[in-house]
Amino acid sequence: MSISLPCHFLVGVPASGKSHFAQEVVKRDPRYVVVSTDAVREKLYGDAIIQGNWREIEAEVLTQIQAAIAQERPVIYDATNVRRSWRVDFLQLVKDLSDTPLTWVAWVMEVPVEVCKQRNGDRPRVVPNHVIERMAESLAQTPVTTAEGFEEVRSLPLTPQGDIDFPEVFKQLDRLSMRLAHRNPS
């Protein structure tokens, strides 16, 4: 493979739109593989609400990412990723998995906490409000930077109504793919 796989690293508190973002990107481009810590918890423990053993969860997440890379399929990593240490450590683990070059773009879901709490209340699996607040505080204390290992850090584009602006997201994804193709010609 001559170009780096464009992979997306989602960052945001619960109910900020990470899974919705991932689903819509996959609808548009089914080559993407979504690796979700919630889906892994569901698989391992029968319920995404069960936090479980992080080492087991991480091992399964890395296995799924490695399988996607082996098939030359780009990854969307769907997890909260609100702490810098989590992001840096995880990117290093993924880098050690394979010689395949990966280009990680961080998408920061900067949805107001009050909106996330409202959305959270409408979901089947409710996260306690104090957890959302604590995660928002962690993210505010350690904002995402390219120094962590990301090619780019992008704020999730929102419509004036506060919904994800998918036409703009797709434009940005197309521009990223074109840049990668030009940077790494066959």
C-alpha positions in Angstrom: 0.0 0.0 0.0 1.4 3.4 -1.0 -0.7 5.8 1.0 -1.3 6.1 4.7 -4.6 4.9 6.0 -6.7 7.9 7.1 -7.9 7.0 10.6 -10.2 9.0 12.9 -9.9 9.3 16.6 -13.0 10.6 18.2 -12.8 12.7 21.4 -15.8 13.8 23.5 -17.9 13.2 26.5 -20.8 10.7 26.4 -23.7 11.8 24.2 -21.6 14.3 22.2 -22.2 12.6 18.9 -19.2 10.3 18.5 -21.1 7.1 17.5 -23.5 9.1 15.3 -20.5 10.6 13.5 -19.0 7.2 13.0 -22.2 5.7 11.7 -22.7 8.4 9.2 -19.1 8.2 7.9 -19.5 4.5 7.4 -22.8 4.9 5.6 -20.9 7.2 3.1 -17.8 5.1 2.9 -18.2 1.4 4.0 -14.5 0.8 3.8 -14.2 2.3 7.3 -14.2 0.0 10.3 -15.6 1.4 13.6 -13.9 0.2 16.7 -15.9 1.2 19.7 -15.2 0.6 23.3 -18.9 0.4 24.0 -19.3 -2.3 21.4 -16.3 -4.1 22.9 -17.8 -3.9 26.4 -21.1 -5.3 24.9 -19.2 -8.2 23.3 -17.0 -9.0 26.3 -19.5 -8.4 29.2 -22.9 -8.5 27.5 -23.7 -4.8 28.3 -21.9 -1.6 27.3 -22.6 0.0 30.7 -20.3 -2.6 32.4 -16.9 -0.8 32.5 -15.1 -4.1 32.9 -11.3 -4.7 32.9 -9.6 -2.0 30.7 -6.7 -4.4 29.8 -9.2 -6.8 28.3 -11.1 -4.1 26.5 -7.9 -2.5 25.2 -6.7 -5.9 24.0 -9.9 -6.5 22.0 -9.8 -2.9 20.6 -6.2 -3.4 19.4 -7.1 -6.8 17.9 -10.0 -5.1 15.9 -7.7 -2.3 14.8 -5.0 -4.7 13.8 -7.5 -6.7 11.7 -8.7 -3.6 10.0 -5.2 -2.5 9.2 -4.3 -6.0 7.8 -7.3 -5.5 5.4 -6.0 -2.0 4.5 -9.3 -0.5 5.9 -9.3 2.8 7.7 -10.4 2.9 11.3 -12.7 5.2 13.3 -11.9 4.8 17.0 -15.0 5.6 19.0 -14.3 6.2 22.7 -14.3 9.2 25.0 -10.6 9.8 24.9 -10.9 12.8 27.2 -7.5 12.5 28.9 -4.2 13.2 27.2 -2.4 10.3 28.8 -5.1 7.9 27.4 -4.7 9.4 23.9 -0.9 9.4 23.8 -0.6 5.9 25.2 -3.2 4.5 22.9 -1.7 6.0 19.8 1.7 4.5 20.7 0.2 1.1 21.2 -1.5 1.3 17.8 1.7 2.5 16.1 3.5 -0.6 17.5 0.9 -2.9 15.9 2.0 -2.6 12.3 4.4 -1.2 9.8 1.4 0.2 7.8 1.5 4.0 8.0 -1.6 5.4 9.7 -2.7 9.1 9.6 -4.7 9.8 12.7 -7.1 12.8 12.7 -8.6 13.7 16.0 -12.2 14.9 15.9 -13.1 16.8 19.0 -16.8 16.8 19.7 -17.2 20.3 21.2 -20.9 20.0 22.0 -22.0 22.0 25.1 -22.1 19.8 28.3 -25.8 20.8 28.9 -26.7 19.6 25.4 -24.9 16.3 26.1 -26.7 15.8 29.4 -30.0 16.4 27.7 -29.2 13.9 24.9 -27.9 11.5 27.5 -31.3 11.5 29.2 -33.0 10.5 25.9 -30.7 7.5 25.4 -31.4 3.9 26.5 -28.1 3.7 28.4 -27.8 6.8 30.6 -24.5 7.9 31.9 -24.6 9.7 35.3 -24.5 13.5 34.8 -21.5 13.8 37.2 -19.5 11.5 35.0 -20.2 13.7 31.9 -19.2 16.8 33.9 -16.0 15.1 35.2 -15.1 14.0 31.6 -15.8 17.5 30.2 -13.5 18.9 32.9 -10.7 16.4 32.0 -11.0 17.3 28.4 -10.9 21.1 29.2 -7.7 20.5 31.2 -6.0 18.5 28.5 -7.1 19.8 25.1 -6.2 17.7 22.1 -3.0 18.7 20.3 -1.1 17.5 17.3 1.9 17.0 19.6 0.1 13.9 20.9 0.6 12.2 17.5 -2.2 13.4 15.4 -1.8 14.7 11.9 -4.6 17.1 12.5 -7.0 18.1 15.3 -10.4 19.2 14.1 -13.4 20.5 15.9 -16.6 18.8 14.9 -18.4 21.2 12.5 -21.9 21.9 13.8 -25.0 23.5 12.3 -26.5 26.6 13.9 -29.0 24.2 15.6 -26.1 22.3 17.2 -26.3 19.2 15.0 -23.3 17.7 13.2 -22.8 19.4 9.9 -22.2 16.3 7.8 -21.9 18.0 4.4 -18.9 20.0 6.0 -17.5 16.8 7.6 -17.6 15.0 4.3 -15.9 17.9 2.5 -13.1 17.8 5.1 -12.8 14.0 4.8 -12.5 14.4 1.0 -9.8 17.1 1.3 -7.9 14.9 3.7 -8.0 11.9 1.3 -6.8 14.1 -1.5 -3.9 15.5 0.6 -2.8 12.0 1.6 -3.0 10.8 -2.0 -0.9 13.8 -3.2 1.6 13.4 -0.4 2.1 9.7 -1.1 1.8 9.2 -4.8 1.8 5.6 -6.1 
